[in-house]
């Protein structure tokens, strides 16, 4: 209780400090404005008098006369009050000869209403020089510290000390036993009333600041006296004490409004909320407490509306919420919720009306958040299956109220009094229902009332978003509501929980689609898409539950959701949804496989799920036809679905015992995509303008056709398939010049090269063959190298710059594969174990010489081919390989040779080097003729120009 009282005091002090600071600043601005208005009014009044009239002609007034210096001072003061003179006009004015009358300006000034002129404007006794009337108005002065400290602060301190003195007197008299409790109560009441009466006298109102502070002290003495009479002296029962303290609080509010005193208003606020805290009215009398708080909030709202005290409703809402929260955190036996929810509803309606009238939408927002906290605390503490109905009703009612709040405020005041975005507060009701779905004790088995409440909130949000906006409210509402079935599917795993979750998700998704059909807005389309994706997630989640629906029911739900997504993508023009729809479809198929891995006949279920999904995505671009215009997303979705579902089909066929015909699977997929390719060619779009789609579908067809070969075989055939696919894409690029094909082909060639040249597992694919050289190494590496050379030739024909860059690299890859093949065949021939091993520096003379001779022959063949193909890079590679061969021969091989073998080696190397030199000189390097070339013939001198005529 002491902590609560300390919190009340702290909040009151903070609010009072903020109020005082704002009031000081406002008063300073008002005083500055009033001073400027007085200066302007006085100047106009003096200028309009007859003595202030100025003749348009040149007049020579003589101000020296009977008043002397006083007259000069009066003229100076009057000149300050005159409006700024107009600029001189340059035109001759004839002189006028007449005697100027003597004007007594001091008399005119004396006749003016001097009482309305502030002391700092003119006057004989004014200090300092005066500003010209044409100067800008002076800036507002700073804080009047003398008035603030000497008057206001001292007056407030006097009120506080007076209150403390009265309290300490009562305490001291009790301790000493001087006065009986009735006498002490009478003294307190008389003192408090006397102070209030004295402060209301007309004489006291001349010193308003001091009188206000002392009146606040009188109210505090009354609060303390009534509280002591109940809690300490036992003179008043609960009801009389409660009524008395409430009357004192009401009196404080009335006096605050009467005297425009925020200090008294703050005291009434603290005293009013301290009354139930001091008397403990909330423990066993919630109805009385909440009724009292409603009356107190109404009085404070009235005072705030009268005097525009913004802190009052905010502080009142905060303290009221604390009381309501203290009730909500206590267990509810069934008698609290009608009082608590009714109180919150009345409070929210009142604050909504106040916020609309006073243009304070932030107050409505704070009220909604406070209501969520209180109702949420009640759900956490007291929500049981027996009390679930009232809780769901409260969530629905408050959600609908907040959804409709901007429209209601527009009827009360004007459109925009509560911003349309404030309707998002209605999502708080969906949050409460989401909490119910997450609690197993409340959602298992599912309650139909929760579905009704959620449906009411979603329908209201859709109506508000369609009528008033914002349209994004539909997205937030439907997405948040669709999370409830998803949470329910994870919590309520026993029947009928999964079925109910799937039904709720389907209802929300179809409602979203219907709302989009009703109002064709992009936000409504996004809301429907979010609901459909979440419905797919629910269908995937329930497949793992114990009480999962049968496969046919799940398949029907998935088909409905996918077809709705594709229709939404086509109707709204958001074709990207079709591509995204591949993800939940594939996840659903793989989730069923994971959840029923050991079930009988699983491969048939896998083929059924995946086949239906694949047919849907394949049919989507066919059904669209020309309506798809030039969008490539429908075709991309079909290609992605084929690629993503391919492993599922392969696993299903393997489980079904159809490994021997696995190559038919990619051919079937390629055939389906070929239908799309044929459809593209009949749409009437010129191929040069439809390169992206043609390349996408045609490349996918070639990919599946190529994959059919390695699928029918194993291991190295997969790599061979990549190389062949790269060559096929190079050919396709010549027909459909889309640069994506070049990048795809380059990636496939790189993957094939890495698997054949840098993959040690290649050596263990098969056991060593008894037939040397003519084995599977020769077939695979030879065909792969041929695919590299063929791809380079096809790409070079296109003339494309990027294709030419890849074409320059592919021959190097093919030559490297052939070099690996040569070494692999040698290693296989000399291998002693089950797998060949590269031993270039082998101790065996025959193996070492075999590597050396093969390298030399390979270098010479490469040089000859490079010379014939005019390929400088190939020539350089051949020369480098030959140099490496020579170094190996001199450093390793010749050291183990002797006799005629060494002689033959030197002679053979000499012949090879001479042949290389001759080839380079004959076909590469320019030849030099030893005979000097004859000098060029001398040209005859030029003829002279013809003579001029």
Secondary structure, DSSP 8 states (H G I E B T S, - for coil): -HHHHHHHHHHHHHHHHHHHHHHHHHHHHHHHHHHHHHHHHHHHHHHTSGGG---SS-------SSSTHHHHHHHHHHHHHS--------S-------------HHHHHHHS-GGGS-TTS--TT--S----TTS---------HHHIIIIIIHHHHHHHHHHHHHHHHHHHHHHHT-S-HHHHHHHHHHHHHHHHHHHTSHHHHTTHHHHHHHHHHHHHHHHHHHHHHHHTS--S-HHHHHHHHHHHHHHHHHHHHHHT-HHHHHHHHHHHHHHHHHHTTTTT-HHHHHHHHHHHHHHHHHHHHHHT-HHHHHHHHHHHHHHHHHHHTS---SSSHHHHHHHHHHHHHHHHHHHHHTT-HHHHHHHHHHHHHHHHHHHHHH--TTTHHHHHHHHHHHHHHHHHHHHHHHHHS-TTSS-GGGGGGGHHHHHHHHHHHH-HHHHSS--HHHHHHHHHHHHHHHHHHHHT--THHHHHHHHHHHHHHHHHHHH--STTHHHHHHHHHHHHHHHHHHHHHHS--HHHHHHHHHHHHHHHHHHHHHTTSTT---HHHHHHHHHHHHHHHHHHHHHHS-THHHHHHHHHHHHHHHHHHHHTTTSTTHHHHHHHHHHHHHHHHHHHHHHHGGGGTT--HHHHHHHHHHHHHHHHHHHHHHHTT-GGGTHHHHHHHHHHHHHHHHHHHTS---GGG-HHHHHHHHHHHHHHHHHHHHHHS-THHHHHHHHHHHHHHHHHHHHS--HHHHHHHHHHHHHHHHHHHS-GGGGGSS---SSSSSSHHHHHHHHHHHHHHHHHHHHHHH--HHHHHHHHHHHHHHHHHHHHHHHHHHHHHH--SSS----TT-S-HHHHHHHHHHHHHHHHHHHHHHHHTT-HHHHHHHHHHHHHHHHHIIIIIGGG--THHHHHHHHHHHHHHHHHHHHIIIIIS----SS------------------
